[in-house]
């Protein structure tokens, strides 16, 4: 009886561990599996993104972190963490690629599905920093036409 109870407890603990993304790293998050959406040729550069995120934080109280990819001048990220100590499994990442014409491509990643409202809020903070609600009026309509 004691062995059965111990094995049952162990099974419950192991099942809980299997459900958690133990040590999910940024390299695992930024993959096709966790890609939520993509936007192309947004008319802003990295300096504009950073400036707008600061402005949005002052206007709306929502803070997102802008960071450059180490050793790369054309790649950056905007990161949302629900708590300061949140891991990549609870964060939302917008991977930014700076293009030669000073516009950016954005790819949004999240471990959890159903995060498009937060992605829209993050992109609104970048593109319309005084808007405190999710807004899609900034979307680049060229993408609807095709390449």
Rosetta silent file (secondary structure, phi, psi, omega in degrees, C-alpha in Angstrom):
SEQUENCE: XXXXXXXXXXXXXXXXXXXXXXXXXXXXXXXXXXXXXXXXXXXXXXXXXXXXXXXXXXXXXXXXXXXXXXXXXXXXXXXXXXXXXXXXXXXXXXXXXXXXXXXXXXXXXXXXXXXXXXXXXXXXXXXXXXXXXXXXXXXXXXXXXXX
SCORE:     score description
SCORE:     0.000 S_00000001
   1 L     0.000  -42.818 -178.955    0.000    0.000    0.000 S_00000001
   2 H   -65.513  -40.368  178.869    2.792    2.360    0.915 S_00000001
   3 H   -65.852  -41.807  178.935    4.658    1.646   -2.336 S_00000001
   4 H   -61.122  -44.673  179.404    1.483    2.201   -4.374 S_00000001
   5 H   -63.595  -41.545  178.917    0.877    5.554   -2.671 S_00000001
   6 H   -64.264  -44.183  178.536    4.500    6.589   -3.234 S_00000001
   7 H   -65.356  -38.251  177.690    4.362    5.629   -6.912 S_00000001
   8 H   -64.632  -41.987  178.361    1.057    7.453   -7.362 S_00000001
   9 H   -64.195  -41.823  178.626    2.529   10.585   -5.769 S_00000001
  10 H   -62.840  -40.098  178.695    5.605   10.333   -7.982 S_00000001
  11 H   -63.115  -40.690  178.940    3.415    9.990  -11.082 S_00000001
  12 H   -64.721  -44.440  179.620    1.491   13.150  -10.152 S_00000001
  13 H   -63.244  -45.802  179.921    4.715   15.105   -9.603 S_00000001
  14 H   -65.400  -36.680  177.559    6.232   13.896  -12.874 S_00000001
  15 H   -64.069  -40.208  177.185    3.052   14.692  -14.792 S_00000001
  16 H   -64.348  -39.167  178.312    3.162   18.238  -13.415 S_00000001
  17 H   -66.885  -37.243 -179.256    6.796   18.604  -14.453 S_00000001
  18 H   -66.212  -28.822 -179.106    6.043   17.363  -17.953 S_00000001
  19 H   -76.846  -18.845 -178.541    3.397   20.067  -18.376 S_00000001
  20 L   -92.539  140.879  177.857    5.895   22.843  -17.573 S_00000001
  21 L   -80.946   73.296 -174.555    8.376   24.072  -20.181 S_00000001
  22 L   -52.618  114.073  174.922   11.380   23.423  -17.939 S_00000001
  23 L    67.395   32.229  177.564   14.045   25.931  -18.847 S_00000001
  24 L   -59.215  122.481 -179.116   12.460   27.197  -22.069 S_00000001
  25 L  -100.334  168.452  179.178   15.083   29.463  -23.550 S_00000001
  26 H   -60.239  -38.354  178.845   14.828   32.351  -25.962 S_00000001
  27 H   -62.422  -34.238  177.533   16.328   30.189  -28.729 S_00000001
  28 H   -76.498  -34.620 -178.594   13.510   27.659  -28.276 S_00000001
  29 H   -68.739  -43.875 -176.845   10.833   30.374  -28.089 S_00000001
  30 L   -81.021   60.825  177.632   11.883   32.161  -31.287 S_00000001
  31 L  -130.395  164.921 -179.580   10.962   29.232  -33.520 S_00000001
  32 H   -53.902  -33.961 -177.700    8.184   28.546  -36.019 S_00000001
  33 H   -58.038  -36.731 -175.430    6.375   26.465  -33.383 S_00000001
  34 H  -106.888    8.809  178.910    5.673   29.514  -31.201 S_00000001
  35 E   -69.335  124.343  179.365    5.267   32.135  -33.963 S_00000001
  36 E   -92.810  -45.201 -176.404    1.976   33.988  -33.492 S_00000001
  37 E  -164.800  170.403  179.948    2.055   36.507  -36.316 S_00000001
  38 E  -142.880  141.936  174.161    4.303   38.582  -38.517 S_00000001
  39 E  -127.525  142.068 -175.776    4.177   42.157  -39.779 S_00000001
  40 E  -119.626  145.782  173.934    6.340   43.473  -42.582 S_00000001
  41 E    53.821   46.761  174.339    7.779   46.868  -43.428 S_00000001
  42 E   -70.583  134.895 -172.726    6.432   48.843  -40.495 S_00000001
  43 L   -79.773   68.790  178.887    7.475   52.472  -41.060 S_00000001
  44 L  -157.241  153.386  175.348    9.688   52.891  -37.994 S_00000001
  45 L  -113.705 -178.132 -175.035   13.321   52.246  -37.047 S_00000001
  46 H   -62.941  -39.422  178.431   14.892   51.090  -33.765 S_00000001
  47 H   -62.676  -40.612  177.656   15.349   54.617  -32.416 S_00000001
  48 H   -65.869  -39.701  177.329   11.665   55.313  -33.096 S_00000001
  49 H   -59.829  -50.944 -177.651   10.623   52.060  -31.404 S_00000001
  50 H   -62.446  -44.337  178.648   12.611   52.872  -28.284 S_00000001
  51 H   -59.909  -44.709 -178.697   11.384   56.480  -28.188 S_00000001
  52 H   -68.677  -34.364  177.680    7.753   55.356  -28.601 S_00000001
  53 H   -65.872  -39.917  175.725    8.029   52.684  -25.890 S_00000001
  54 H   -64.056  -43.817  179.428    9.268   55.315  -23.403 S_00000001
  55 H   -62.475  -42.732  178.731    6.466   57.668  -24.462 S_00000001
  56 H   -63.467  -40.691  178.471    3.893   54.864  -24.131 S_00000001
  57 H   -60.843  -41.800  177.653    5.156   53.999  -20.634 S_00000001
  58 H   -66.975  -41.911 -175.980    4.665   57.643  -19.570 S_00000001
  59 H   -76.049  -38.816 -168.187    1.239   57.922  -21.203 S_00000001
  60 H  -119.601  -12.188  179.943   -0.237   54.524  -20.370 S_00000001
  61 L    77.119    6.105  176.718    1.840   52.973  -17.598 S_00000001
  62 L   -96.327  128.056 -176.990    2.565   49.836  -19.663 S_00000001
  63 L  -113.024  127.955  173.601    6.250   48.988  -19.821 S_00000001
  64 L  -123.271  149.084 -177.642    7.902   46.918  -22.516 S_00000001
  65 E  -100.559  129.131  172.237   11.624   46.310  -22.793 S_00000001
  66 E  -101.430  133.170  176.503   13.560   47.093  -25.955 S_00000001
  67 E  -143.704  146.019  174.861   16.868   45.289  -26.357 S_00000001
  68 E   -85.441  148.138  172.590   19.351   44.824  -29.151 S_00000001
  69 L   -72.984  125.928 -176.994   20.503   41.331  -30.069 S_00000001
  70 L   -54.170  130.764  176.953   24.118   41.223  -28.827 S_00000001
  71 L    77.075    7.852 -177.559   26.621   41.768  -31.618 S_00000001
  72 L  -128.651  127.493 -179.847   23.934   42.547  -34.217 S_00000001
  73 L   -92.056  -12.698 -176.703   22.970   46.022  -35.411 S_00000001
  74 L  -107.798    6.053 -178.017   19.957   44.940  -37.491 S_00000001
  75 E  -130.322  132.912  178.519   18.190   42.749  -34.921 S_00000001
  76 E  -144.966 -179.329 -179.955   16.352   43.741  -31.772 S_00000001
  77 E  -145.539  149.130  165.573   13.481   42.672  -29.539 S_00000001
  78 E  -116.333  128.511 -173.607   10.583   44.118  -27.622 S_00000001
  79 E  -122.256  134.619  171.532    9.741   41.936  -24.628 S_00000001
  80 E  -110.717  127.584  173.873    6.666   41.801  -22.394 S_00000001
  81 E  -123.757  125.669 -179.345    6.999   40.066  -19.036 S_00000001
  82 L   -65.238  -26.971  173.724    3.919   39.843  -16.794 S_00000001
  83 L  -137.379  154.788 -177.406    6.234   39.923  -13.756 S_00000001
  84 L   -57.838  -29.293 -177.833    9.880   41.005  -13.548 S_00000001
  85 L   -98.752   11.144 -178.722   11.039   37.425  -12.897 S_00000001
  86 L   -63.565  138.283  176.541    8.882   35.769  -15.590 S_00000001
  87 L   -81.769  179.667 -179.280   10.704   33.252  -17.762 S_00000001
  88 L   -64.856  -23.648  178.857   10.493   33.009  -21.532 S_00000001
  89 L   -69.700  -18.182  179.499    7.557   30.603  -21.167 S_00000001
  90 L  -112.792    1.090 -177.416    5.448   33.467  -19.765 S_00000001
  91 E   -98.814  160.643  172.898    6.885   36.279  -21.890 S_00000001
  92 E  -118.708  132.784 -175.191    5.883   37.608  -25.286 S_00000001
  93 E  -121.863  129.628  169.350    8.673   38.536  -27.674 S_00000001
  94 E  -104.594  111.716  176.884    8.547   40.730  -30.754 S_00000001
  95 E   -87.125  126.073 -174.455   11.644   39.993  -32.815 S_00000001
  96 E  -111.061  136.889  173.698   12.565   43.013  -34.917 S_00000001
  97 E  -122.203  119.851  178.718   14.611   43.106  -38.105 S_00000001
  98 E   -82.285  125.534 -178.932   15.774   46.504  -39.313 S_00000001
  99 L   -93.896  166.135 -176.980   15.630   46.749  -43.100 S_00000001
 100 L   -61.811  -25.051 -178.816   17.842   48.881  -45.370 S_00000001
 101 L   -91.845   14.713  177.006   15.035   51.426  -45.871 S_00000001
 102 L    70.185   21.268  170.944   14.803   52.052  -42.081 S_00000001
 103 L  -104.514  174.262 -178.379   11.561   50.111  -41.687 S_00000001
 104 E  -130.743  151.051  166.144   11.210   46.930  -39.629 S_00000001
 105 E  -102.883  143.540 -177.360    9.799   43.444  -39.920 S_00000001
 106 E  -127.030  134.380  170.785    8.268   42.015  -36.752 S_00000001
 107 E  -122.998  128.201 -177.971    7.699   38.412  -35.707 S_00000001
 108 E  -102.431  133.117 -178.605    5.708   37.797  -32.505 S_00000001
 109 E  -127.470  141.488  173.574    6.378   34.748  -30.345 S_00000001
 110 E  -153.637  140.634  176.201    4.650   33.284  -27.306 S_00000001
 111 L   -67.309  -34.069 -177.285    4.735   29.895  -25.624 S_00000001
 112 L   -99.223  139.581  175.665    1.017   30.248  -24.869 S_00000001
 113 L   -73.141  167.778  174.992   -1.696   30.568  -27.511 S_00000001
 114 L    76.642   29.189 -177.060   -4.299   33.335  -27.365 S_00000001
 115 L  -106.929   14.122 -175.206   -1.877   36.227  -26.929 S_00000001
 116 H   -64.142  -32.699  177.538   -2.847   38.335  -29.956 S_00000001
 117 H   -61.484  -44.117  179.148   -4.459   41.071  -27.854 S_00000001
 118 H   -66.212  -39.097  177.158   -1.167   41.571  -25.994 S_00000001
 119 H   -60.369  -44.755  177.923    0.757   41.467  -29.294 S_00000001
 120 H   -62.937  -37.709  178.087   -1.538   44.193  -30.674 S_00000001
 121 H   -64.298  -41.125  179.633   -0.999   46.218  -27.475 S_00000001
 122 H   -65.544  -44.189 -179.474    2.771   45.870  -27.857 S_00000001
 123 H   -69.841  -32.942  175.204    2.723   46.887  -31.510 S_00000001
 124 H   -64.788  -40.611  177.232    0.394   49.783  -30.722 S_00000001
 125 H   -59.322  -36.775  179.022    2.899   50.959  -28.079 S_00000001
 126 H   -73.278  -38.401 -169.890    5.573   50.936  -30.804 S_00000001
 127 H  -101.100  -32.084  179.888    3.499   52.595  -33.517 S_00000001
 128 L  -135.118   74.386 -168.240    0.934   54.803  -31.690 S_00000001
 129 L   -62.385  -19.988  179.509    2.488   55.429  -28.262 S_00000001
 130 L   -87.797   -5.096  178.114   -0.290   57.704  -26.964 S_00000001
 131 L   -89.541  122.475 -176.568   -2.953   55.039  -27.534 S_00000001
 132 L   -97.058    4.342  177.377   -3.531   52.997  -24.384 S_00000001
 133 L  -117.181  154.761  175.523   -5.810   50.418  -26.022 S_00000001
 134 L   -59.573  132.957 -173.934   -4.995   47.713  -28.530 S_00000001
 135 L  -143.384  138.636  178.392   -5.288   49.320  -31.936 S_00000001
 136 L  -117.353   10.636 -178.854   -4.669   47.964  -35.425 S_00000001
 137 L   -68.412  -16.615  178.099   -5.126   51.177  -37.429 S_00000001
 138 L   -79.084  -11.562 -173.489   -1.311   51.451  -37.687 S_00000001
 139 L   -53.599  141.496  179.305   -1.106   48.180  -39.660 S_00000001
 140 L   -76.881  108.135 -175.661    0.824   48.380  -42.900 S_00000001
 141 L   -69.290  -14.760  177.187   -1.824   47.928  -45.567 S_00000001
 142 H   -61.292  -29.139 -178.882    0.829   47.002  -48.140 S_00000001
 143 H   -66.595  -28.873  179.936    0.921   43.518  -46.614 S_00000001
 144 H   -71.305  -27.334 -179.332   -2.716   42.937  -47.621 S_00000001
 145 H   -77.551  -32.592 -178.686   -1.824   43.626  -51.249 S_00000001
 146 L   109.182  174.167 -176.840    1.032   41.127  -51.339 S_00000001
 147 L   -95.976    0.000    0.000    4.690   41.350  -52.243 S_00000001
